[in-house]
Structure formats: C-alpha cells, structure tokens
C-alpha cells in the first residue's frame, strides 16, 4: 500500500465535502404481488438521478438479506429525504431507508 504522510493528510482534510448516505432495507410490502414493477420503477428513478448528478453512487445489494442497497447522494440531508420520500418503492412500502450525513472526496468513484 502507498505510504500516506501527515502532510498529505493535512492537505486532503479540507477537500472533503458533505454528502448523504442512504441505506435501503426491506419494507413491509416487499413480498406483495406485483413488486417487480415497483422495483423496476425504483431503478428507473435511480438512473434518472444518476444522470442528473444527484445520486453519485448506487449499489444494489442482492445477497438474500434485508439490505437491498446503498446510495451516495450529492445532496444535503433534507433534499435527499424529500427525494427518498417520493421513491416508488418507499411510497409502496417495498423499501425503508436510513439517512446519514457523511463526508467524502470529490472525484472518488467506483473503478470502471
């Protein structure tokens, strides 16, 4: 691993900025009939927000647990809450979400 100096740490600290982290979990309506259509529209909306620069990173989770995804929003907590409250899956009770303030470094991304 690369050696990180104290100087580098001092240089990077002020470059961190605020984001909102969403943890998406299974809601009470996850097993309802027709859930696939709701999840499809949830995914469509995620792609819209990605292309609009609001949802910087979206990671669906499909490991058989009640965790169904995480998302890193390029928005404040209140804006992210408003967006999530209008999510088709949340509105239908398919998903619940937790919202957390976090910090990260602009330019971080998933490897291609």
Secondary structure, 3 states (H helix, E strand, C coil): CCCCCHHHHHHHHCCEEEEEEEEEEECCCCCCCCHHHHHHHHHHHHHHHHHCCCEEEEEECCCCCCEEEEEEECCCHHHHHHHHHCCHHHHCCCEEEEEEEEEEECCCCCCC
